[in-house]
Amino acid sequence: MFSLTSRYYGLPILKRKTKDGTEIAFVSRRFLPSGDEFDPLLEHRVTEGERLDTITAKYLDDPEQFWRIGDANEAMSPFELTDPVGQKIRITLPQGIPGPRNG
């Protein structure tokens, strides 16, 4: 139902019947993963006027994937990551994709 790049991909579709018998389908609740599940690539320092979608376009080449950066930084709202100016946000590999191990 959802594309592979959707934050809702793989979530179960649940159904509920109303009192009049109408069946309503909905996506089950999605929880934020732990930031520990992401291997970092770099840190980005937020500058004045930046938005999460433009930061995402710069690093992931797709502004609609802003939710991946939100997940990696354990942020529900995009505004948590761009306010205040000057804060650092983690740019990571996708959840569950391990980076190189030095050692």
Order of alpha helices (4+ residues) and beta strands (2+ residues): beta-beta-beta-alpha-alpha-alpha-beta
